[in-house]
Amino acid sequence: MDTHMHWTRDMDGIVWLHLDQQKSSVNTLSSEVLIELGRAIDEIAQTTPAGLVLLSDKPTGFIAGADVNEFSNIANAKEAESYIHQAHKILARIEGLPCATVAMITGFCLGGGLELALACRYRVAEDAPSTRIGFPEVKLGIFPGFGGSVRSIQKAGVLKAMPLMLSGRTLNARAAKKQGLVDLIVPKRQLVNGVKQLLLSRPAVAKANRWQRMLNHTPLRSVVAHYLTAQTRKQAKPEHYPAPFALIEHWKRTGDDPDKMYASEARSVSELICGSTSKNLVHVYQLQEKLKRLGSEAEGFKPQHVHVIGGGIMGGDIAAWCALRGMRVTLQDREAKYLTQAVARADQLFKKRLKNSYLVQAANDRLMPDLKGHGVSKADVVIEAIFEDIEAKQALYREIEPKLKEDALLATNTSSIPLETLAEVLESPGRFIGLHFFNPVAKMLLVEVVHRKEALPQQIDRACAFVKQIGKLPLPVKSSPGFLVNRILMPYLLEAVNLYDEGVQPEIIDRAALDFGMPMGPIELADTVGLDICLSVAEKLSQHYGNEVPDTLGRLVKQGALGRKSGQGFYTYDATGKRIGQKVASSPNLHQLADRMILRLLNESVACLNEQIVENEDLLDAGVIFGTGFAPFRGGPLHYIHQAGSEKMQLRLNQFEKQLGRRFAATHGWQAVV
Ligand code: NAI
């Protein structure tokens, strides 16, 4: 009895093979599904159909990719290779069917799903914003392994297919048609007609143009490969992210011979999938899925209306983001001019993200300036983002609490005031929670859901559900100075300033961190955040944790050198915010410099785990990766400690402590991280 698919035959002899994976809201190309697909294809082939259509019964779309959770079960590269060969055979059988075949694409058609679609003779896609087509494999440290690297180049040409596979980005239906990956795009109601039209008219099969095909032959192939490698190096280092480089190499070796290319794809992907980068990126993917599942307990909580108080940098951008994600938003401030500025910034965001003028208009309509604060009594979630001032915040709470809807969530975006202090003035503190968004709101995926000891679990769930509803990742953290992300980031930034004080060139400090795999150097990060903000957070945290704040930070702020926004910080910037006088950075001891900064970050991570700021290691790793960009290919700070060896790290801390002082003393909790 088939479980993940079923097929029907219509009056024209066309077989419609419906994919509907059991116990899953999306279709994946799991090993079970793939094997069942192979069997179904054999059975269908015996009935000599007039045509075969692959389609999905899931509202989420066609196929979202391979089943990533199965990656961890692969024992070794040999096992992976034999599995890939099996997949190649099944897709080759579809490709070799004597009847015409069509993939009917709706929603997600990613990774293995796109590879399967490419094995069909034609592809029809729904022309809708929900249609997403692409190869996200590089994000998991591999490249398409079910024949996708061969067929996408055959159909679209190397210059179109390669950037898609190398970047992992997804396309909408129109862009996919332009790239040659889809033959026809139609609105939903025309999908079945579109399929039939293709089966009747049988147009020529998509094939890359002559010029693109020529590039598959030597010596042009090595020139193109050289160019692609140089471009890719600008985005990633081969020692950190080997997959894109392996993909180019695989094409360079075998690009003119499909048989060799299939074999090389199987070998190369099998090696990558067993390497540490892929394993760690899969771990990060699983962490992300874990965060997405938080809040699923609060099923009945579907907020529609958000009221934001404080239309400054944070409040204005939080309001805009919520409106972008479909919420009705009222935005309150003491002064109309801040509302005007916030609404103008929101319009820019809507234009950038939504493009279509009707959608932009609708988003603008959802965001209502509300000087008098009428929205307070109607909102499901009220977010306070006014000045970082205890009395101002408490006075506001006293005023608004009696007006709140009975089951409304009251949240603060405070970055440093203990929630316990703010809650003192509330009659019903149970509904009070921290929603700590990061700046810039539109870019940062993580939101810390800050809770007091007394917080009700259902309120934490409701807050997580809200964060998920606006497309961000929620991370529950205990209310404690700096919460999780800022607290862990601060010692790392301060160590960078110590190095600067010792006379190390800022470019070299940043280079050391980039070489470790951080997305931005700490000196550049401090300049970007603003040295005044860094100083204020550092001073507040030092009151609790006793970190020494290097004098340099205070001196620069006093001189008005606040970073990028003032034109001068550690670096100098022009009027457009571009860095000037950039020096080439190289030093023989980059590794040692990175060690100093990263070890302080790791030490603070262990302290946070020990104090149970978050519930477990996975949540800590997720928070630091999604909140700071900590080298994803290393799988998070605690994952990294386990891989590199906890004892080795502690020894290194001891050495630095002897050499540089108490700030490197191993915190409590290392014994538990083995
Ligand atoms: P901001 O100074 O840009 O904006 C504050 C806004 O609140 C101003 O427009 C002001 O007119 C308004 N306001 C003050 N009192 C008010 C009242 N009683 N009623 C209505 N409006 C009032 O401040 P920013 O940077 O947006 O920070 C807001 C909150 O977000 C603070 O608690 C801060 O700690 C927190 N935060 C800031 C981050 C940042 O990077 N700026 C990052 C994360 C949190």
Boltz pocket constraint, residues with backbone or C-beta under 6 A from the ligand:
constraints:
  - pocket:
      binder: B
      contacts: [[A, 309], [A, 310], [A, 311], [A, 312], [A, 313], [A, 314], [A, 315], [A, 332], [A, 333], [A, 334], [A, 335], [A, 338], [A, 384], [A, 385], [A, 386], [A, 387], [A, 388], [A, 389], [A, 392], [A, 396], [A, 413], [A, 414], [A, 415], [A, 416], [A, 436], [A, 437], [A, 438], [A, 439]]
      max_distance: 6.0
